Amino acid sequence: MGASDLYRGLRCVDMRLARVVGQVVSTQKNPKLEGAKLLLVQPVTADGDSSGAVVLAVDAAQAGVGDLVLLVIEGRAAVSALRRRGAPVDAAVVGVVDAVDFDVVHE
């Protein structure tokens, strides 16, 4: 079995770094989202600079305002993180980042 066989049928999931910048409180929402914490997250680069628009995401990692987090932006992965089949979710926080360490190679 080759490497291409291992990845056949798998979908690419868009995962990004983001900073939690706020919370959303909603008293009226889809029943599948009842009890779910909603966060406003700002995608960031590895250097911490803002990158793109603020995203509304379901919290599956118990993150808080100010936390650096892992954000998935793909419906199936986001719903899977929430563990509620059929929930109307496009983005989810799936981890809290402790540190980012990378080496830059200049050519």
JONORNOR-V849980 format. One line per field, one symbol per residue. ss: DSSP state (h for helix, s for strand, l for the rest). psi: psi as a letter, one per 30 degrees, with the letter a starting at -180 (. if undefined). burial: 1 if it has 24 or more other C-alpha atoms within 12 Angstrom, else 0. A space follows every 10 residues. Layout:
BEGIN
ss: ???
psi: ???
burial: ???
END
This chain:
BEGIN
ss: llhhhhhlll llllssssss ssssllllll hhhllllsss ssssllllls sssssssssl lllllllsss ssslhhhhhh hhllllllll ssssssllll lllllll
psi: kleeeefkfk kkkjklklkk fllkkjfjlk ffgkfkkkkk kjkllffgkk jalkkkkkjg ghllkfkklk kkikeeeeee efhjkgkikf kkkflkkelk klkkkk.
burial: 0000000000 0000011111 1010000000 0010011111 1111000000 0000111111 1111001111 1110111111 1100001111 1111111000 0000000
END
